[in-house]
């Protein structure tokens, strides 16, 4: 299938483009590199030994996007392009609502106009807020979003559902990601945080590399086994693969709306991540215990039964693999 991948040079997008090619599909990247780097394209080509077509376009530019749809006539879209920093979204909510929602409505309008039937949407476990029961299934009620970023994911899901109900033939797969970490095992692509990383694993790798003085663990007085927050960390290649299975499934259907949790189904504390990183990479990490971070949920991890049963998807990589690959990527980046 020919598939437009918005945000295809980004962290999850670039790994998905690689997996699409490996499964025989033809990805077309749309990215304006505001949160990614053009050199990732040549890295994708190096890994896959294929030329990848790309457009430097902001998904909020309807007319430019229209031209790409007209030119390419894709079979489907995987829509990643969005802002994702929780803290920034609290200070600049309009930036998040404008970008994340306009790009989505543009894409849906163009799916109508150009008769493109299939879309996979990047959602997040953040839509569950502070869930009553852990692990969360897709039926766990969504709680009010904890941030404007989280709200763009909830509203994005609602827009897609309304769109689905109003159309005769559209297929939608909403993937709720847990915490994607790691990098491609080749060490050629991975996460490229701009400035100080917000997320745990890039902060750890930059600390181990000496770019940051120390990691601050945000609170050790939660009611968990070691007092630190619990998350479901998934290797980015496993997450990428889920997109391929999701689009291949809906492309065979007519009027289908799927929602899947994409996590490994294991809850891991922040200190367990730190210890595993130290062990697997033989590195001592400087860290201190700091205050809780505003907006953090204490514990969330997935029940992934639905995706495992319906898509026959299974994570191949462990936490150790992900932390080894993340460190390998960090080291390679510094040497390049
Ligand atoms: C959050 C969202 C996720 C979103 C992601 C985007 C939730 C449950 N998750 O992930 O949906 O896609 O942001 O950025 O809302 N930590 C430290 N020190 C650090 C950094 C993080 O201790 O320097 C801790 C955090 O407190 C948290 C864990 O590490 O317990 C993971 O944090 P992070 O990597 O930022 O991801 P989430 O906040 O879980």
Boltz pocket constraint, residues with backbone or C-beta under 6 A from the ligand:
constraints:
  - pocket:
      binder: B
      contacts: [[A, 84], [A, 85], [A, 86], [A, 124], [A, 125], [A, 126], [A, 129], [A, 177], [A, 178], [A, 179], [A, 197], [A, 198], [A, 199], [A, 200], [A, 201], [A, 203], [A, 215], [A, 216], [A, 217], [A, 218], [A, 219], [A, 229], [A, 230], [A, 231], [A, 270], [A, 293], [A, 295], [A, 296], [A, 297], [A, 300]]
      max_distance: 6.0
